[in-house]
Amino acid sequence: MKGFDFEEERIKQEIAKLGAKRVLLQMPQGLKPEGPRLAKIIEKTGALPIISADPCYGACDLATCEAESLGIDLIVHFGHAKLVKHDQVPTVYVEARATVKVAEAVEKAVPLLSKYSKIGLATTVQHVQTLDEARELLVRVGKTVMVGDAGRVNYAGQVIGCDYSNVQSVAKGVDAFLFIGGGRFHALGIALNTSKPTIIADPYENRAYSISEEAQKVLKQRYACIEEAEHAKTFGVLLGLKIGQERLEEALKIKGTAEKTGKVAFLFAVREISPEALMEFPSVDAYVNTACPRIALEAPSKFLKPVLTINEFMVVAGETSWEKLLKKGLFEN
């Protein structure tokens, strides 16, 4: 697959250093086609490669249990920066930095930023190395550029699906954000967590466009979801089982808050939160998700019952208001 650095030599060195005999390859959907090629490289070191075919949504979704059951000596996790503080199984994080050029896409974004003088820059780990170049391009056309560094993720300007602290740290000082990368996923998160106009500079499609209209549509969907959940009598509190998503204390607090307001609440332990899994419990009126906050937000129409983030549930419980929620951010649990 062209356009990404898979650090093959580093992987071979790590295998040799550890003396690993069994290696588990874990990667997100977009990188999975590279699995067989990388497995062949690992086989030549004398180690046995096993490719994880399960979904992988981030570094919070580390395949630790699978690795332990298979007697794995080393996990090679592709496409994300390290998130879990302590690896139960030795793990190498290959960030798969993109090699695609971003200058032309950023230049195409300039006309869309014409109304704004102060621009916040953000991207995923695949493109953090391009932020300096993008900053220089914007400064040359007269923009003031800010890159947030809240210290909660690995790199300045980096956003991940559940953490927008870097953009939130500079949101008050900018007029709009420019996101460098492919797809709408992360840019939508920026718009929803900052309430600022957000432009995407997509180097893969070599184009630039605004995500703001779509963000407004999502906000309306979330408000409708909260309104529906206000009529719920029974809540299911979803407790994630993935290593970076298990938040038992938060789940217990949600259960207690629900019960204080006269609601019935149950804890549900779940690894993969899907519409099919939740349909098995027809007596539950609404759910509160303490695992990945992006799950229900990506496709709310697929869930037959309201699925709220922790912050959204606090609106239902009367602990905060919709206006304060927008200032805090939909995903910041």
C-alpha positions, 0 to 999 in steps of 0.5 A: 500500500503506497502512501504509508511508512510501515517501519518494516526494519524497525519491526524486524529489529524489535522482534530480534531484540525481544526474541519473539516467536509469535507476533500478532499484527493488529491494524485498523480497517484501512490498513488491513490489506497490508497484513499478508505482506507484513506477515511475510516479512515477519516470517523471514525473521523466524517468528510466526505472524498471526493477523488479527481480523477483528475490527480495530478502532484505536490504540484503546482497542489493543488486542491484549486478551487475544494475544494472551490466549494465543501465547503471543510474545509481541503485538505490532499495533499499526496506525495509532500512537500509544495510548494505554500506559502499561502494555500487558503484552509487549507492544510496538506501535507503528504509527504508519505516517503518511507520505502523501504531500499535503501542500496542494490540499492546504492551498485549496483550503485557503479560499474557504478560510478567507473570512477568518484570520486566526486558524487552528491546525489539527490532524491525526498521527499520520500527518503530524509531521506536516503541520509545520509546512501547513503553518508556513503556507497559511502564514504566507497568506496572512493567517495567524496560526495556532496549534494546540498542545494540551499534553493529553495525547502524544503530539501537538495538534493531534486529535483522536476519536475521543480526545479533542483537548488540543483543539479545545485548548486553542478554540477561544483564540481562533476563528476556524480550524483546518484539519489535514487528513482524509475522511470526515470522522476527526474533522466532525469531532473538531467542529462538535467539540469547539463549535468553530467552522472547520475545513478539511484539507484532504491530501488523498482526494486532493480537495478542501471542503467545509464540515460545518453543515454536517456538524449542525445536522449531528447536533440536531440529532444529538439534541433529539436523542437527549429529548427522547432519553428524558422520557426513559424510565430504565437505563442501561449503562454500557461498560466497555471491556476493551483495555483502553475503554473500561471505566467501571467507576464512571459507570457506577457513578452514572448508575447512581445518578440515574437511581437518584433521579428515580430511574432504574439502571443496569450495568451491561459489560460489552466489548463491541457496542452494536445495534444488534447487541442492544436489541436483546434487551427490549425493557431498556429505554435508553443507554449511556455509553461509558466506552468510546463516545463516538460509537452512537454519534457516528450512526445514531439512526442505526440504534433503535434506542437513544445511546448517550455519552456521559455528558449527554446523560448529565443533561437528562439528569439535570446536572448540566444544560445543553448550552454548557454541554456544547461549551464542554464538548460532546465527546469529552467524558 
